């Protein structure tokens, strides 16, 4: 189940699904970072971005801020030492495999590694977020509830009020825009390929919305009951890593979507012109170079 979350955050098709306090950990994930044009700047400010985002949703007290700032700085330093080198290894593999085209096996290895890295980053970042959630007072919990309600209304207005045909068209356009950042202009055949595969992705907007609401209500209930930090941490990991409590219907759609996206990666890679492949690999190497400068 986790695989879809990673790929969706990477291509940002379902980006707005995750706009809640519990998406904060995504800032330190490979998907969010690789979507940025200036990796080094974004990475170096990740702790401050995360801090501001948490303050926006939680209205942190002075004491909480004093506790959180050094914790986030420590987490970023830890990520730089322990996890960033593995991101660099991932990009080395992408470059190696991409030279002569990605096979299905190579694509699977890359995606599995992204999943593994995301899970590790998520768990460690949740361990920083959970103690802050456990410190919230009743006014902050209700403040968070109102912020989540606002975010849910935005999600509903953005995704659930439109027809299926419109949503498919918008999704394809989003994928086009993001692909073009890597490849440059797409050929007509490539656009048709992306459209066909994008249209085959099942509609999960309503399913994710129901899941989102259910999870939010559960953790708000836990916060109102003054649940301890370790319990909150376990819940957030079940939500953001295992996702073992989604409905069977959504689970089936996720599996189908995963297969389609895997196929899309392989088929687009096979369709790349030499110029497009060179452009993609140059961008991969540029990201890799920025990551390496952060490690040294």
Secondary structure, 3 states (H helix, E strand, C coil): CHHHHHHHHHHCCCHHHHCCHHHHHHHHCHHHHHCCCCHHHHHHCHHHHHHHHHHHHHCCCHHHHHHHHHHHHHHHHHHHHHHHHHHHHHHHHHHHHHCCCCCHHHHHHHHHHHHHHHHHHHHHHHHHHHHHHHCCCHHHHHHHHHHHHHHHHHHHHHHHCCCHHHHHHHHHHHHHHHHHHHHCCCCHHHHHHHHHHHHHCCCCHHHHHHHHHHHHHHHHHHHHCCCCHHHHHHHHHHHHHHCCCCCHHHHHHHHHHHHHHHHHHHHHHHHCCHHHHHHHHHHHHHHHHHHHHHHC
